[in-house]
Amino acid sequence: MLKWGAILGAIGFLGGFVGPIIITPEANQGPLLGIFITGPLGFLIGLVVGLVLKLWPHRY
C-alpha cells in the first residue's frame, strides 16, 4: 500500500510543483499547489489504490 502511496504522491507532487512553474513562471505561489494539495491527495489516492489491489482476489 505504501508503495502505491509513494508513487502516486510523487507524481502528484511533481505535477503540482513543476506544472505551475512551467505554465506561469512569474507566479511565486505556484509550487504551493504541489506541496499542499496534489502531493497529499496523490498519496491518499495511492493508499486507496494499494488497499484495493491488496484486497482484490487474484485469479491465476
All heavy atoms as TSV, in Angstrom:
chain	resi	resn	atom	element	x	y	z
A	1	MET	N	N	0.819	-1.188	0.000
A	1	MET	CA	C	0.000	0.000	0.000
A	1	MET	C	C	0.865	1.255	0.000
A	1	MET	O	O	0.560	2.195	-0.706
A	1	MET	CB	C	-0.920	0.021	1.217
A	1	MET	CG	C	-2.103	-0.878	1.102
A	1	MET	SD	S	-3.349	-0.730	2.399
A	1	MET	CE	C	-2.495	-0.213	3.823
A	2	LEU	N	N	1.892	1.253	0.827
A	2	LEU	CA	C	2.731	2.451	0.899
A	2	LEU	C	C	3.483	2.700	-0.396
A	2	LEU	O	O	3.786	3.845	-0.726
A	2	LEU	CB	C	3.703	2.327	2.076
A	2	LEU	CG	C	3.079	2.487	3.444
A	2	LEU	CD1	C	4.119	2.284	4.522
A	2	LEU	CD2	C	2.410	3.820	3.592
A	3	LYS	N	N	3.780	1.613	-1.120
A	3	LYS	CA	C	4.469	1.783	-2.404
A	3	LYS	C	C	3.609	2.592	-3.363
A	3	LYS	O	O	4.082	3.541	-3.993
A	3	LYS	CB	C	4.800	0.413	-3.004
A	3	LYS	CG	C	5.484	0.506	-4.362
A	3	LYS	CD	C	5.819	-0.867	-4.891
A	3	LYS	CE	C	4.586	-1.504	-5.437
A	3	LYS	NZ	N	4.836	-2.727	-6.204
A	4	TRP	N	N	2.324	2.227	-3.453
A	4	TRP	CA	C	1.415	2.962	-4.331
A	4	TRP	C	C	1.220	4.391	-3.853
A	4	TRP	O	O	1.122	5.323	-4.643
A	4	TRP	CB	C	0.080	2.237	-4.444
A	4	TRP	CG	C	0.158	1.071	-5.364
A	4	TRP	CD1	C	0.260	-0.234	-5.016
A	4	TRP	CD2	C	0.187	1.111	-6.788
A	4	TRP	NE1	N	0.344	-1.011	-6.138
A	4	TRP	CE2	C	0.297	-0.215	-7.237
A	4	TRP	CE3	C	0.119	2.137	-7.717
A	4	TRP	CZ2	C	0.337	-0.540	-8.579
A	4	TRP	CZ3	C	0.157	1.823	-9.060
A	4	TRP	CH2	C	0.265	0.494	-9.477
A	5	GLY	N	N	1.143	4.576	-2.547
A	5	GLY	CA	C	1.012	5.922	-1.999
A	5	GLY	C	C	2.210	6.783	-2.339
A	5	GLY	O	O	2.072	7.951	-2.699
A	6	ALA	N	N	3.402	6.206	-2.235
A	6	ALA	CA	C	4.614	6.963	-2.546
A	6	ALA	C	C	4.694	7.285	-4.037
A	6	ALA	O	O	5.063	8.403	-4.418
A	6	ALA	CB	C	5.847	6.175	-2.112
A	7	ILE	N	N	4.347	6.324	-4.873
A	7	ILE	CA	C	4.423	6.546	-6.331
A	7	ILE	C	C	3.442	7.628	-6.771
A	7	ILE	O	O	3.820	8.594	-7.438
A	7	ILE	CB	C	4.156	5.228	-7.089
A	7	ILE	CG1	C	5.309	4.251	-6.880
A	7	ILE	CG2	C	3.931	5.484	-8.575
A	7	ILE	CD1	C	5.031	2.851	-7.391
A	8	LEU	N	N	2.167	7.479	-6.396
A	8	LEU	CA	C	1.172	8.461	-6.824
A	8	LEU	C	C	1.345	9.797	-6.107
A	8	LEU	O	O	1.048	10.852	-6.671
A	8	LEU	CB	C	-0.236	7.913	-6.623
A	8	LEU	CG	C	-0.605	6.741	-7.535
A	8	LEU	CD1	C	-2.016	6.270	-7.250
A	8	LEU	CD2	C	-0.454	7.102	-8.988
A	9	GLY	N	N	1.842	9.773	-4.883
A	9	GLY	CA	C	2.141	11.022	-4.187
A	9	GLY	C	C	3.262	11.788	-4.871
A	9	GLY	O	O	3.195	13.012	-5.005
A	10	ALA	N	N	4.292	11.070	-5.311
A	10	ALA	CA	C	5.395	11.725	-6.023
A	10	ALA	C	C	4.933	12.288	-7.360
A	10	ALA	O	O	5.313	13.397	-7.743
A	10	ALA	CB	C	6.539	10.743	-6.224
A	11	ILE	N	N	4.101	11.527	-8.064
A	11	ILE	CA	C	3.587	12.020	-9.342
A	11	ILE	C	C	2.716	13.253	-9.126
A	11	ILE	O	O	2.828	14.246	-9.858
A	11	ILE	CB	C	2.799	10.908	-10.067
A	11	ILE	CG1	C	3.756	9.812	-10.534
A	11	ILE	CG2	C	2.012	11.470	-11.253
A	11	ILE	CD1	C	3.069	8.574	-11.056
A	12	GLY	N	N	1.850	13.219	-8.126
A	12	GLY	CA	C	1.006	14.377	-7.824
A	12	GLY	C	C	1.824	15.579	-7.394
A	12	GLY	O	O	1.556	16.711	-7.798
A	13	PHE	N	N	2.837	15.338	-6.567
A	13	PHE	CA	C	3.692	16.433	-6.119
A	13	PHE	C	C	4.435	17.060	-7.292
A	13	PHE	O	O	4.452	18.288	-7.444
A	13	PHE	CB	C	4.695	15.936	-5.080
A	13	PHE	CG	C	5.729	16.960	-4.729
A	13	PHE	CD1	C	5.401	18.027	-3.911
A	13	PHE	CD2	C	7.018	16.878	-5.220
A	13	PHE	CE1	C	6.349	18.986	-3.589
A	13	PHE	CE2	C	7.959	17.817	-4.912
A	13	PHE	CZ	C	7.627	18.884	-4.085
A	14	LEU	N	N	5.056	16.234	-8.120
A	14	LEU	CA	C	5.808	16.778	-9.255
A	14	LEU	C	C	4.896	17.497	-10.236
A	14	LEU	O	O	5.258	18.548	-10.768
A	14	LEU	CB	C	6.576	15.670	-9.962
A	14	LEU	CG	C	7.771	15.127	-9.191
A	14	LEU	CD1	C	8.390	13.952	-9.930
A	14	LEU	CD2	C	8.799	16.212	-8.964
A	15	GLY	N	N	3.716	16.941	-10.482
A	15	GLY	CA	C	2.780	17.605	-11.380
A	15	GLY	C	C	2.314	18.942	-10.833
A	15	GLY	O	O	2.225	19.932	-11.559
A	16	GLY	N	N	2.039	19.000	-9.544
A	16	GLY	CA	C	1.576	20.242	-8.940
A	16	GLY	C	C	2.689	21.235	-8.665
A	16	GLY	O	O	2.453	22.436	-8.584
A	17	PHE	N	N	3.912	20.749	-8.523
A	17	PHE	CA	C	5.038	21.635	-8.235
A	17	PHE	C	C	5.651	22.189	-9.520
A	17	PHE	O	O	5.873	23.395	-9.647
A	17	PHE	CB	C	6.102	20.873	-7.438
A	17	PHE	CG	C	7.198	21.740	-6.895
A	17	PHE	CD1	C	7.027	22.412	-5.707
A	17	PHE	CD2	C	8.404	21.877	-7.564
A	17	PHE	CE1	C	8.030	23.210	-5.187
A	17	PHE	CE2	C	9.406	22.671	-7.068
A	17	PHE	CZ	C	9.223	23.342	-5.872
A	18	VAL	N	N	5.918	21.309	-10.472
A	18	VAL	CA	C	6.595	21.716	-11.709
A	18	VAL	C	C	5.624	22.311	-12.716
A	18	VAL	O	O	5.987	23.230	-13.452
A	18	VAL	CB	C	7.356	20.517	-12.311
A	18	VAL	CG1	C	8.012	20.873	-13.630
A	18	VAL	CG2	C	8.391	20.005	-11.329
A	19	GLY	N	N	4.389	21.816	-12.748
A	19	GLY	CA	C	3.403	22.309	-13.718
A	19	GLY	C	C	3.187	23.811	-13.660
A	19	GLY	O	O	3.301	24.497	-14.677
A	20	PRO	N	N	2.881	24.370	-12.490
A	20	PRO	CA	C	2.692	25.822	-12.418
A	20	PRO	C	C	3.962	26.620	-12.725
A	20	PRO	O	O	3.877	27.726	-13.234
A	20	PRO	CB	C	2.254	26.056	-10.969
A	20	PRO	CG	C	1.649	24.787	-10.552
A	20	PRO	CD	C	2.421	23.721	-11.253
A	21	ILE	N	N	5.122	26.044	-12.421
A	21	ILE	CA	C	6.374	26.743	-12.754
A	21	ILE	C	C	6.531	26.849	-14.262
A	21	ILE	O	O	6.965	27.885	-14.786
A	21	ILE	CB	C	7.573	26.018	-12.111
A	21	ILE	CG1	C	7.537	26.156	-10.594
A	21	ILE	CG2	C	8.889	26.575	-12.651
A	21	ILE	CD1	C	8.611	25.369	-9.870
A	22	ILE	N	N	6.168	25.796	-14.982
A	22	ILE	CA	C	6.291	25.798	-16.442
A	22	ILE	C	C	5.222	26.689	-17.077
A	22	ILE	O	O	5.508	27.457	-17.995
A	22	ILE	CB	C	6.192	24.361	-16.987
A	22	ILE	CG1	C	7.408	23.561	-16.535
A	22	ILE	CG2	C	6.076	24.349	-18.501
A	22	ILE	CD1	C	7.328	22.093	-16.852
A	23	ILE	N	N	3.983	26.589	-16.583
A	23	ILE	CA	C	2.870	27.321	-17.200
A	23	ILE	C	C	2.961	28.820	-16.907
A	23	ILE	O	O	2.834	29.640	-17.808
A	23	ILE	CB	C	1.526	26.744	-16.720
A	23	ILE	CG1	C	1.386	25.318	-17.241
A	23	ILE	CG2	C	0.369	27.600	-17.202
A	23	ILE	CD1	C	0.191	24.573	-16.692
A	24	THR	N	N	3.161	29.193	-15.652
A	24	THR	CA	C	3.254	30.607	-15.269
A	24	THR	C	C	4.478	30.808	-14.378
A	24	THR	O	O	4.373	30.775	-13.148
A	24	THR	CB	C	1.994	31.064	-14.516
A	24	THR	OG1	O	1.793	30.210	-13.402
A	24	THR	CG2	C	0.774	31.077	-15.402
A	25	PRO	N	N	5.633	31.017	-14.975
A	25	PRO	CA	C	6.852	31.144	-14.168
A	25	PRO	C	C	6.884	32.394	-13.291
A	25	PRO	O	O	7.623	32.434	-12.316
A	25	PRO	CB	C	7.975	31.169	-15.202
A	25	PRO	CG	C	7.341	31.396	-16.509
A	25	PRO	CD	C	5.897	31.048	-16.396
A	26	GLU	N	N	6.088	33.404	-13.598
A	26	GLU	CA	C	6.108	34.627	-12.790
A	26	GLU	C	C	5.274	34.505	-11.519
A	26	GLU	O	O	5.361	35.351	-10.627
A	26	GLU	CB	C	5.642	35.830	-13.604
A	26	GLU	CG	C	4.190	35.786	-14.044
A	26	GLU	CD	C	3.952	34.999	-15.314
A	26	GLU	OE1	O	4.924	34.531	-15.939
A	26	GLU	OE2	O	2.785	34.834	-15.679
A	27	ALA	N	N	4.456	33.457	-11.398
A	27	ALA	CA	C	3.636	33.263	-10.199
A	27	ALA	C	C	4.484	32.602	-9.118
A	27	ALA	O	O	4.944	31.480	-9.272
A	27	ALA	CB	C	2.423	32.404	-10.526
A	28	ASN	N	N	4.684	33.304	-8.018
A	28	ASN	CA	C	5.560	32.778	-6.986
A	28	ASN	C	C	4.873	31.780	-6.060
A	28	ASN	O	O	5.537	31.121	-5.277
A	28	ASN	CB	C	6.160	33.919	-6.160
A	28	ASN	CG	C	5.103	34.794	-5.541
A	28	ASN	OD1	O	3.924	34.598	-5.760
A	28	ASN	ND2	N	5.540	35.770	-4.771
A	29	GLN	N	N	3.557	31.646	-6.112
A	29	GLN	CA	C	2.864	30.704	-5.246
A	29	GLN	C	C	2.442	29.433	-5.971
A	29	GLN	O	O	1.770	28.583	-5.386
A	29	GLN	CB	C	1.637	31.370	-4.624
A	29	GLN	CG	C	2.010	32.490	-3.691
A	29	GLN	CD	C	0.784	33.140	-3.085
A	29	GLN	OE1	O	-0.322	32.913	-3.525
A	29	GLN	NE2	N	1.002	33.967	-2.076
A	30	GLY	N	N	2.865	29.261	-7.200
A	30	GLY	CA	C	2.501	28.083	-7.981
A	30	GLY	C	C	2.942	26.772	-7.369
A	30	GLY	O	O	2.158	25.818	-7.295
A	31	PRO	N	N	4.182	26.652	-6.889
A	31	PRO	CA	C	4.618	25.371	-6.317
A	31	PRO	C	C	3.867	24.955	-5.057
A	31	PRO	O	O	3.893	23.792	-4.680
A	31	PRO	CB	C	6.093	25.619	-6.001
A	31	PRO	CG	C	6.509	26.682	-6.945
A	31	PRO	CD	C	5.300	27.556	-7.104
A	32	LEU	N	N	3.186	25.874	-4.407
A	32	LEU	CA	C	2.425	25.507	-3.214
A	32	LEU	C	C	1.308	24.521	-3.545
A	32	LEU	O	O	0.884	23.747	-2.680
A	32	LEU	CB	C	1.850	26.752	-2.552
A	32	LEU	CG	C	2.870	27.713	-1.953
A	32	LEU	CD1	C	2.178	28.953	-1.426
A	32	LEU	CD2	C	3.660	27.041	-0.865
A	33	LEU	N	N	0.847	24.530	-4.792
A	33	LEU	CA	C	-0.172	23.578	-5.223
A	33	LEU	C	C	0.324	22.152	-5.037
A	33	LEU	O	O	-0.389	21.303	-4.499
A	33	LEU	CB	C	-0.541	23.824	-6.688
A	33	LEU	CG	C	-1.521	22.848	-7.323
A	33	LEU	CD1	C	-2.902	23.058	-6.739
A	33	LEU	CD2	C	-1.529	23.020	-8.818
A	34	GLY	N	N	1.556	21.887	-5.450
A	34	GLY	CA	C	2.110	20.547	-5.311
A	34	GLY	C	C	2.405	20.174	-3.879
A	34	GLY	O	O	2.242	19.023	-3.469
A	35	ILE	N	N	2.832	21.150	-3.090
A	35	ILE	CA	C	3.205	20.862	-1.706
A	35	ILE	C	C	1.976	20.580	-0.845
A	35	ILE	O	O	1.971	19.644	-0.046
A	35	ILE	CB	C	4.020	22.032	-1.129
A	35	ILE	CG1	C	5.345	22.155	-1.884
A	35	ILE	CG2	C	4.256	21.850	0.358
A	35	ILE	CD1	C	6.124	23.414	-1.558
A	36	PHE	N	N	0.938	21.373	-0.988
A	36	PHE	CA	C	-0.193	21.277	-0.075
A	36	PHE	C	C	-1.426	20.567	-0.620
A	36	PHE	O	O	-2.287	20.165	0.158
A	36	PHE	CB	C	-0.611	22.673	0.397
A	36	PHE	CG	C	0.415	23.320	1.274
A	36	PHE	CD1	C	1.044	24.478	0.870
A	36	PHE	CD2	C	0.761	22.762	2.482
A	36	PHE	CE1	C	1.994	25.080	1.677
A	36	PHE	CE2	C	1.712	23.349	3.293
A	36	PHE	CZ	C	2.330	24.505	2.890
A	37	ILE	N	N	-1.549	20.433	-1.938
A	37	ILE	CA	C	-2.789	19.860	-2.480
A	37	ILE	C	C	-2.525	18.574	-3.269
A	37	ILE	O	O	-2.960	17.494	-2.868
A	37	ILE	CB	C	-3.541	20.892	-3.350
A	37	ILE	CG1	C	-3.939	22.080	-2.479
A	37	ILE	CG2	C	-4.768	20.270	-3.993
A	37	ILE	CD1	C	-4.568	23.214	-3.209
A	38	THR	N	N	-1.824	18.660	-4.391
A	38	THR	CA	C	-1.728	17.487	-5.262
A	38	THR	C	C	-0.824	16.397	-4.703
A	38	THR	O	O	-1.072	15.220	-4.938
A	38	THR	CB	C	-1.252	17.888	-6.670
A	38	THR	OG1	O	0.017	18.537	-6.569
A	38	THR	CG2	C	-2.253	18.790	-7.342
A	39	GLY	N	N	0.212	16.757	-3.961
A	39	GLY	CA	C	1.069	15.748	-3.357
A	39	GLY	C	C	0.336	14.912	-2.318
A	39	GLY	O	O	0.297	13.678	-2.417
A	40	PRO	N	N	-0.259	15.545	-1.307
A	40	PRO	CA	C	-1.011	14.762	-0.314
A	40	PRO	C	C	-2.212	14.018	-0.902
A	40	PRO	O	O	-2.490	12.883	-0.505
A	40	PRO	CB	C	-1.469	15.813	0.692
A	40	PRO	CG	C	-0.478	16.909	0.575
A	40	PRO	CD	C	-0.097	16.941	-0.877
A	41	LEU	N	N	-2.922	14.627	-1.841
A	41	LEU	CA	C	-4.050	13.927	-2.453
A	41	LEU	C	C	-3.577	12.714	-3.254
A	41	LEU	O	O	-4.212	11.664	-3.221
A	41	LEU	CB	C	-4.849	14.871	-3.357
A	41	LEU	CG	C	-5.779	15.836	-2.639
A	41	LEU	CD1	C	-6.478	16.745	-3.645
A	41	LEU	CD2	C	-6.797	15.100	-1.806
A	42	GLY	N	N	-2.469	12.867	-3.959
A	42	GLY	CA	C	-1.910	11.729	-4.688
A	42	GLY	C	C	-1.513	10.608	-3.752
A	42	GLY	O	O	-1.713	9.423	-4.040
A	43	PHE	N	N	-0.954	10.963	-2.595
A	43	PHE	CA	C	-0.575	9.961	-1.610
A	43	PHE	C	C	-1.801	9.225	-1.081
A	43	PHE	O	O	-1.799	7.996	-0.991
A	43	PHE	CB	C	0.196	10.607	-0.458
A	43	PHE	CG	C	0.640	9.634	0.588
A	43	PHE	CD1	C	1.683	8.766	0.343
A	43	PHE	CD2	C	0.006	9.583	1.812
A	43	PHE	CE1	C	2.091	7.858	1.307
A	43	PHE	CE2	C	0.400	8.686	2.779
A	43	PHE	CZ	C	1.456	7.814	2.526
A	44	LEU	N	N	-2.856	9.959	-0.749
A	44	LEU	CA	C	-4.072	9.326	-0.242
A	44	LEU	C	C	-4.725	8.439	-1.297
A	44	LEU	O	O	-5.190	7.336	-0.993
A	44	LEU	CB	C	-5.056	10.387	0.242
A	44	LEU	CG	C	-4.633	11.148	1.498
A	44	LEU	CD1	C	-5.657	12.230	1.819
A	44	LEU	CD2	C	-4.471	10.201	2.664
A	45	ILE	N	N	-4.760	8.897	-2.532
A	45	ILE	CA	C	-5.327	8.082	-3.611
A	45	ILE	C	C	-4.472	6.837	-3.820
A	45	ILE	O	O	-4.983	5.748	-4.060
A	45	ILE	CB	C	-5.456	8.911	-4.904
A	45	ILE	CG1	C	-6.542	9.969	-4.717
A	45	ILE	CG2	C	-5.771	8.028	-6.102
A	45	ILE	CD1	C	-6.603	10.994	-5.827
A	46	GLY	N	N	-3.152	6.991	-3.713
A	46	GLY	CA	C	-2.264	5.832	-3.829
A	46	GLY	C	C	-2.492	4.816	-2.732
A	46	GLY	O	O	-2.426	3.604	-2.965
A	47	LEU	N	N	-2.761	5.279	-1.501
A	47	LEU	CA	C	-3.069	4.348	-0.415
A	47	LEU	C	C	-4.353	3.574	-0.702
A	47	LEU	O	O	-4.434	2.367	-0.462
A	47	LEU	CB	C	-3.200	5.101	0.906
A	47	LEU	CG	C	-1.914	5.621	1.525
A	47	LEU	CD1	C	-2.221	6.357	2.814
A	47	LEU	CD2	C	-0.922	4.518	1.768
A	48	VAL	N	N	-5.353	4.264	-1.237
A	48	VAL	CA	C	-6.611	3.598	-1.567
A	48	VAL	C	C	-6.394	2.580	-2.691
A	48	VAL	O	O	-6.892	1.448	-2.627
A	48	VAL	CB	C	-7.693	4.629	-1.947
A	48	VAL	CG1	C	-8.933	3.957	-2.506
A	48	VAL	CG2	C	-8.045	5.483	-0.745
A	49	VAL	N	N	-5.639	2.958	-3.709
A	49	VAL	CA	C	-5.347	2.028	-4.814
A	49	VAL	C	C	-4.592	0.813	-4.293
A	49	VAL	O	O	-4.892	-0.329	-4.646
A	49	VAL	CB	C	-4.544	2.744	-5.930
A	49	VAL	CG1	C	-3.976	1.755	-6.920
A	49	VAL	CG2	C	-5.425	3.745	-6.633
A	50	GLY	N	N	-3.597	1.038	-3.435
A	50	GLY	CA	C	-2.852	-0.079	-2.866
A	50	GLY	C	C	-3.727	-0.997	-2.038
A	50	GLY	O	O	-3.590	-2.228	-2.091
A	51	LEU	N	N	-4.647	-0.436	-1.263
A	51	LEU	CA	C	-5.557	-1.250	-0.460
A	51	LEU	C	C	-6.489	-2.070	-1.339
A	51	LEU	O	O	-6.704	-3.259	-1.094
A	51	LEU	CB	C	-6.363	-0.354	0.485
A	51	LEU	CG	C	-7.363	-1.068	1.382
A	51	LEU	CD1	C	-6.644	-1.973	2.363
A	51	LEU	CD2	C	-8.215	-0.058	2.112
A	52	VAL	N	N	-7.015	-1.447	-2.379
A	52	VAL	CA	C	-7.918	-2.168	-3.289
A	52	VAL	C	C	-7.170	-3.296	-3.989
A	52	VAL	O	O	-7.683	-4.418	-4.097
A	52	VAL	CB	C	-8.539	-1.191	-4.316
A	52	VAL	CG1	C	-9.215	-1.938	-5.446
A	52	VAL	CG2	C	-9.518	-0.266	-3.616
A	53	LEU	N	N	-5.951	-3.042	-4.441
A	53	LEU	CA	C	-5.184	-4.098	-5.111
A	53	LEU	C	C	-4.808	-5.213	-4.145
A	53	LEU	O	O	-4.714	-6.373	-4.550
A	53	LEU	CB	C	-3.934	-3.506	-5.753
A	53	LEU	CG	C	-4.169	-2.617	-6.967
A	53	LEU	CD1	C	-2.859	-2.023	-7.466
A	53	LEU	CD2	C	-4.854	-3.396	-8.076
A	54	LYS	N	N	-4.585	-4.871	-2.884
A	54	LYS	CA	C	-4.247	-5.895	-1.897
A	54	LYS	C	C	-5.451	-6.776	-1.580
A	54	LYS	O	O	-5.311	-7.983	-1.396
A	54	LYS	CB	C	-3.743	-5.228	-0.619
A	54	LYS	CG	C	-3.274	-6.191	0.422
A	54	LYS	CD	C	-2.710	-5.474	1.616
A	54	LYS	CE	C	-2.240	-6.474	2.647
A	54	LYS	NZ	N	-1.693	-5.798	3.820
A	55	LEU	N	N	-6.635	-6.192	-1.511
A	55	LEU	CA	C	-7.837	-6.942	-1.175
A	55	LEU	C	C	-8.500	-7.613	-2.367
A	55	LEU	O	O	-9.369	-8.443	-2.205
A	55	LEU	CB	C	-8.840	-6.031	-0.473
A	55	LEU	CG	C	-8.384	-5.448	0.861
A	55	LEU	CD1	C	-9.432	-4.482	1.398
A	55	LEU	CD2	C	-8.088	-6.543	1.858
A	56	TRP	N	N	-8.105	-7.231	-3.586
A	56	TRP	CA	C	-8.703	-7.768	-4.804
A	56	TRP	C	C	-8.326	-9.252	-4.925
A	56	TRP	O	O	-7.169	-9.592	-4.794
A	56	TRP	CB	C	-8.174	-6.998	-6.008
A	56	TRP	CG	C	-8.983	-7.204	-7.248
A	56	TRP	CD1	C	-8.792	-8.154	-8.182
A	56	TRP	CD2	C	-10.088	-6.432	-7.675
A	56	TRP	NE1	N	-9.701	-8.012	-9.167
A	56	TRP	CE2	C	-10.526	-6.971	-8.886
A	56	TRP	CE3	C	-10.750	-5.337	-7.150
A	56	TRP	CZ2	C	-11.597	-6.443	-9.575
A	56	TRP	CZ3	C	-11.816	-4.820	-7.845
A	56	TRP	CH2	C	-12.227	-5.375	-9.049
A	57	PRO	N	N	-9.302	-10.119	-5.189
A	57	PRO	CA	C	-8.965	-11.551	-5.312
A	57	PRO	C	C	-8.149	-11.815	-6.587
A	57	PRO	O	O	-8.518	-11.362	-7.666
A	57	PRO	CB	C	-10.329	-12.230	-5.368
A	57	PRO	CG	C	-11.285	-11.174	-5.811
A	57	PRO	CD	C	-10.719	-9.859	-5.333
A	58	HIS	N	N	-7.052	-12.505	-6.405
A	58	HIS	CA	C	-6.188	-12.827	-7.556
A	58	HIS	C	C	-6.713	-14.056	-8.266
A	58	HIS	O	O	-7.023	-15.058	-7.653
A	58	HIS	CB	C	-4.751	-13.073	-7.077
A	58	HIS	CG	C	-4.132	-11.880	-6.463
A	58	HIS	ND1	N	-3.670	-10.822	-7.205
A	58	HIS	CD2	C	-3.885	-11.551	-5.177
A	58	HIS	CE1	C	-3.182	-9.911	-6.405
A	58	HIS	NE2	N	-3.294	-10.325	-5.147
A	59	ARG	N	N	-6.777	-13.968	-9.561
A	59	ARG	CA	C	-7.229	-15.105	-10.371
A	59	ARG	C	C	-6.084	-15.502	-11.279
A	59	ARG	O	O	-5.670	-14.759	-12.148
A	59	ARG	CB	C	-8.448	-14.742	-11.193
A	59	ARG	CG	C	-9.619	-14.345	-10.330
A	59	ARG	CD	C	-10.813	-13.991	-11.201
A	59	ARG	NE	N	-11.825	-13.344	-10.422
A	59	ARG	CZ	C	-12.926	-13.936	-9.977
A	59	ARG	NH1	N	-13.133	-15.188	-10.286
A	59	ARG	NH2	N	-13.798	-13.283	-9.266
A	60	TYR	N	N	-5.609	-16.710	-11.064
A	60	TYR	CA	C	-4.480	-17.207	-11.867
A	60	TYR	C	C	-4.905	-18.391	-12.687
A	60	TYR	O	O	-5.673	-19.187	-12.356
A	60	TYR	CB	C	-3.301	-17.608	-10.977
A	60	TYR	CG	C	-2.724	-16.442	-10.230
A	60	TYR	CD1	C	-2.978	-16.239	-8.881
A	60	TYR	CD2	C	-1.915	-15.541	-10.890
A	60	TYR	CE1	C	-2.430	-15.179	-8.204
A	60	TYR	CE2	C	-1.359	-14.467	-10.202
A	60	TYR	CZ	C	-1.621	-14.298	-8.879
A	60	TYR	OH	O	-1.077	-13.234	-8.213
